[in-house]
Amino acid sequence: MNDPVVLAPNLKRRLSGVTATIARLVPLQAQWIDIAATGPGLPEDIPHIPLGRLPFLSRKTLRVWHARRNTEMLLGLILRDLLRLRLKLLFTSASQRAHTGYTKWLIGKMDAVVATSRKTAGYLERDAQVIMHGINLQDFTPPADKAALRAQMGLPDGLLLGCYGRIRHQKGTDAFVDAMIDLCGQVPDVHGIVMGRATEKHSAFLTELKDKVVRAGLSDRILFKPEVTVDKIAQWYQVLDLFIAPQRWEGFGLTPLEAMACGVPVVATDVGAFSEIVTDPALGRVVPPGDIPALAAAAVEMLADRDSLARAGQAARAHVERNFDINGEAQALVALYQQLLKA
């Protein structure tokens, strides 16, 4: 990549949602525009330009700098105002909280702003274009034979619920476990899977959850599985009958979309973009965050009619196909880049 017209910085070495977004989008966007990522922690197979080359780029070429963090907005300002690169500065916000004065100042310096949901746009004190995240519909797809896949993976028959992602209080993993303990007393053939990674800071939290399940005598019905690699996550959605997204706070939250793309309906809390994803009772339910009785009741309601549950899974897949194909997200951003380059 010699002289890209769009730069997507990633100034965080540790894997994060922003890093994953850049890794998903840039290879797609490269079909339609000269784009390169820059910074550490990115896959080797995506278009990339070293950070050290940025000050030496031609001053004659107008480019878009697409920041997704405060540090990246600041670096864009330095490159434009001090090093005199010709840049149009774009910021994508996923945050759903009041911004600090410093962040507001940075956002005010941007040429354009994208919000990943309408709720997020409400926290911005300026106009923003809403472009929601999408899913790769080829990677996440309904299974050919759910029963056979379960047997292959050594999973139980009956109804299977899942809660995937980082294991911590913010993500509501404890709410899922408490709701599952309730559900196991109401639905004879229900099982649950908790899958994800607990960092060292949250290892005691995970231990407490496992101990709670043991004390409830449900170790054979509420299963704890280690985090799997990206190439294997889809099959863990495909084996489910219902996905639970119990977060107490979220920026956007891709897990409901991943589940729905695999033909699995969702019960989610009203955080992040969840209420803008699960928009109809035919797709699932949305409940208040932290309300464990409401979470359990919504799951019981969904599980009560298995034909209706299957239809909800089909509707969920169709909904994602219509509204959340990652190609649509990539193309909407490319259209915005082109608009900025022409301005």
C-alpha positions in Angstrom: 0.0 0.0 0.0 1.9 3.0 -1.3 -0.4 6.0 -1.0 -3.8 5.2 0.5 -6.5 7.9 0.5 -8.2 6.5 3.7 -6.3 5.7 6.8 -7.8 3.6 9.6 -5.7 4.0 12.8 -5.6 1.4 15.6 -3.5 2.8 18.5 -4.1 0.0 20.9 -2.0 -3.2 20.9 -4.5 -5.3 22.9 -7.4 -6.9 21.1 -10.6 -4.8 21.5 -13.9 -4.2 19.7 -12.4 -1.3 17.7 -9.5 -3.5 16.6 -11.9 -6.3 15.5 -14.0 -3.7 13.6 -11.0 -2.4 11.7 -9.9 -6.0 10.9 -13.4 -6.9 9.6 -14.0 -3.7 7.6 -10.8 -2.7 6.0 -10.3 -5.8 3.7 -13.9 -5.3 2.4 -13.5 -1.6 1.9 -10.3 -2.1 0.0 -12.5 -3.5 -2.9 -13.9 0.0 -3.4 -11.3 2.5 -2.2 -7.6 2.8 -1.4 -7.6 2.2 2.3 -5.0 1.1 4.8 -4.9 0.5 8.5 -2.1 1.7 10.7 -0.9 0.9 14.1 -0.2 -2.2 16.2 -2.2 -5.3 17.0 -3.7 -5.8 13.6 -3.8 -9.0 11.4 -1.0 -9.2 9.0 -3.2 -9.9 6.0 -5.1 -6.5 5.9 -3.8 -3.5 4.0 -1.4 -1.7 6.4 1.0 1.2 6.5 3.5 1.6 9.4 2.9 4.5 11.8 6.4 5.7 11.1 5.6 6.4 7.5 2.7 8.8 8.2 4.8 12.0 8.5 6.4 11.2 5.1 3.2 10.8 3.1 2.7 13.3 0.3 1.2 16.6 1.3 -0.4 16.9 -2.1 -2.9 14.0 -1.6 -6.2 14.6 0.3 -7.0 11.7 2.7 -9.6 10.7 5.2 -8.3 9.8 8.7 -11.0 7.6 10.3 -10.5 7.6 14.1 -12.4 5.5 16.6 -10.7 6.6 19.8 -9.6 9.8 21.5 -5.9 9.0 20.9 -6.6 8.6 17.2 -8.5 11.8 17.0 -5.6 13.6 18.6 -3.0 12.0 16.3 -5.2 13.1 13.3 -5.1 16.7 14.6 -1.3 16.5 15.0 -0.8 15.1 11.5 -3.1 17.7 10.0 -2.3 20.9 12.0 1.3 20.4 12.9 2.7 18.1 10.2 0.5 19.7 7.5 -0.9 16.5 5.9 -4.1 17.1 4.0 -6.6 15.3 6.1 -10.4 15.1 6.5 -11.0 13.9 10.1 -13.7 11.4 10.7 -14.7 9.9 14.1 -16.9 6.9 14.8 -18.5 6.9 18.3 -20.0 3.8 19.9 -20.1 5.3 23.5 -23.4 5.7 25.3 -22.4 8.0 28.1 -21.9 11.7 28.5 -18.5 12.8 27.0 -15.8 14.6 29.0 -14.9 18.1 28.0 -11.7 16.9 26.4 -13.6 14.4 24.2 -16.2 17.0 23.3 -13.3 19.3 22.2 -11.8 16.5 20.0 -15.2 15.7 18.5 -15.7 19.3 17.7 -12.6 19.4 15.6 -13.7 16.5 13.4 -15.0 17.1 9.8 -17.7 14.4 10.2 -18.9 12.0 12.9 -20.5 8.6 12.7 -22.6 7.0 15.5 -23.0 3.2 15.6 -26.6 3.6 16.8 -29.4 6.2 17.3 -28.9 5.9 21.0 -25.2 6.7 20.6 -26.0 9.7 18.4 -28.1 11.1 21.3 -24.9 11.5 23.3 -23.2 13.6 20.7 -23.7 17.4 20.7 -23.4 17.7 17.0 -24.9 16.0 13.8 -23.8 12.5 13.2 -24.6 9.9 10.5 -25.8 6.6 12.0 -24.1 3.6 10.5 -24.7 0.4 12.4 -22.3 -2.5 12.5 -22.9 -5.5 10.3 -22.2 -9.2 10.3 -20.4 -11.4 7.7 -23.4 -13.5 6.6 -21.1 -16.2 5.1 -19.3 -16.8 8.4 -22.4 -16.7 10.5 -25.1 -18.8 9.1 -27.8 -21.3 10.3 -26.6 -24.9 10.7 -27.4 -27.6 8.2 -28.2 -30.1 11.0 -28.3 -28.7 14.6 -28.8 -32.1 16.2 -25.8 -33.6 14.4 -23.6 -30.6 15.3 -24.6 -30.9 19.0 -23.7 -34.6 19.0 -20.4 -33.8 17.3 -19.6 -31.2 20.0 -20.7 -33.5 22.9 -23.6 -31.1 23.9 -26.9 -32.2 25.5 -30.2 -32.6 23.8 -33.2 -30.5 24.7 -33.3 -26.7 24.9 -29.9 -25.0 24.8 -29.3 -21.4 25.8 -26.0 -19.5 25.5 -24.3 -16.4 26.9 -21.0 -15.6 25.2 -18.3 -12.9 25.6 -16.0 -11.6 28.2 -16.9 -12.8 31.7 -17.4 -9.9 34.1 -20.1 -8.0 36.0 -20.5 -5.4 33.3 -21.3 -8.1 30.8 -24.0 -9.5 33.1 -22.6 -13.1 33.2 -23.9 -13.4 36.7 -27.4 -12.3 35.6 -27.4 -15.1 33.0 -26.3 -17.7 35.6 -29.0 -16.5 38.1 -31.6 -16.6 35.3 -30.5 -20.1 34.3 -30.8 -21.4 37.8 -34.4 -20.1 37.8 -35.1 -21.6 34.4 -33.7 -25.0 35.3 -36.5 -25.1 38.0 -39.2 -24.3 35.4 -38.1 -26.0 32.2 -37.1 -29.6 32.6 -34.9 -30.0 29.5 -33.2 -26.7 29.4 -29.4 -26.3 29.6 -27.1 -23.3 29.5 -23.6 -22.5 28.2 -21.4 -19.7 29.6 -18.5 -19.2 27.2 -15.8 -16.6 27.2 -12.6 -15.4 28.9 -12.2 -13.9 32.3 -9.1 -11.8 32.7 -7.1 -12.1 35.9 -9.0 -9.2 37.4 -12.3 -11.1 36.9 -11.1 -14.6 37.7 -12.6 -14.5 41.2 -15.9 -13.4 39.7 -15.9 -16.5 37.4 -15.0 -18.8 40.4 -17.9 -17.4 42.4 -20.3 -18.2 39.5 -19.0 -21.7 39.1 -19.4 -22.3 42.9 -23.0 -20.9 42.8 -23.9 -23.4 40.1 -22.3 -26.3 42.1 -24.2 -25.2 45.2 -27.4 -25.3 43.1 -26.7 -28.8 42.0 -26.7 -27.8 38.4 -23.2 -28.5 37.1 -24.6 -30.8 34.5 -27.1 -28.3 33.2 -25.2 -25.0 33.3 -21.9 -25.5 31.5 -18.8 -23.3 31.5 -16.7 -23.4 28.3 -13.4 -21.7 27.5 -13.2 -19.0 24.9 -12.8 -20.3 21.4 -11.0 -18.8 18.4 -12.9 -16.6 15.9 -13.0 -19.3 13.3 -14.9 -21.6 15.7 -17.4 -19.2 17.3 -20.2 -19.6 14.7 -20.8 -23.3 15.5 -21.3 -22.4 19.1 -24.2 -20.1 18.1 -25.5 -22.7 15.7 -26.2 -25.3 18.4 -28.3 -22.9 20.4 -32.1 -22.5 20.7 -32.0 -19.1 22.4 -29.2 -16.6 23.0 -29.1 -14.4 26.1 -27.3 -11.0 26.0 -27.5 -9.9 29.7 -25.1 -6.9 29.6 -25.4 -4.1 32.1 -23.5 -1.7 29.8 -22.5 -2.0 26.2 -21.2 0.3 23.4 -22.8 -1.5 20.5 -22.7 -5.3 21.1 -22.2 -7.7 18.2 -23.2 -11.0 20.0 -27.0 -10.7 19.3 -26.3 -10.1 15.6 -24.0 -13.1 15.5 -26.6 -15.3 17.1 -29.4 -14.0 14.9 -27.4 -14.5 11.8 -27.1 -18.2 12.8 -30.9 -18.4 13.1 -31.1 -18.0 16.9 -33.6 -15.6 18.5 -32.4 -13.4 21.3 -33.3 -12.1 24.8 -31.3 -9.0 25.4 -31.1 -6.1 27.9 -31.8 -2.6 26.8 -28.2 -1.4 26.4 -25.9 -0.7 23.5 -27.7 -1.1 20.2 -29.8 -4.1 21.3 -33.2 -2.4 21.2 -32.3 -1.2 17.7 -31.4 -4.8 16.7 -34.2 -6.8 18.4 -36.9 -4.5 17.0 -39.9 -6.9 17.1 -41.2 -9.6 19.4 -41.0 -12.0 16.4 -37.2 -11.7 16.8 -36.8 -12.0 20.6 -37.3 -9.8 23.7 -35.6 -6.8 25.2 -35.7 -6.4 29.0 -34.2 -3.8 31.5 -30.6 -4.3 32.4 -30.0 -6.0 35.7 -33.6 -7.3 36.0 -33.0 -11.0 36.5 -36.7 -12.0 37.0 -37.5 -10.1 33.7 -34.6 -11.9 31.9 -35.9 -15.3 33.1 -39.5 -14.5 32.4 -38.7 -13.4 28.8 -36.7 -16.7 28.2 -39.6 -18.8 29.6 -42.0 -17.0 27.3 -39.8 -17.6 24.3 -39.2 -21.3 25.2 -42.9 -22.1 25.9 -43.8 -22.7 22.2 -41.1 -24.5 20.3 -42.6 -24.0 16.9 -42.8 -20.3 17.6 -39.2 -20.4 18.8 -38.1 -22.0 15.5 -40.0 -19.4 13.5 -38.3 -16.6 15.6 -35.0 -18.0 14.6 -35.9 -17.9 10.9 -37.2 -14.4 11.3 -34.0 -13.4 13.1 -31.9 -14.6 10.2 -34.0 -12.8 7.6 -33.9 -9.6 9.7 -30.1 -9.6 9.8 -29.9 -10.4 6.0 -32.1 -7.3 5.3 -30.5 -4.9 7.7 -27.1 -5.9 9.1 -25.0 -7.4 6.2 -21.4 -6.2 6.8 -21.1 -5.2 3.2 -23.8 -2.6 3.8 -21.8 -1.1 6.7 -18.6 -1.1 4.6 -20.2 0.5 1.6 -21.9 3.2 3.7 -18.6 4.2 5.2 -16.9 4.2 1.7 -19.7 6.5 0.5 -18.9 8.9 3.4 -15.2 8.7 2.6 -15.8 9.6 -1.0 -18.1 12.5 0.1 -15.4 13.9 2.3 -12.7 13.6 -0.4 -14.9 15.5 -2.8 -15.8 18.3 -0.3 
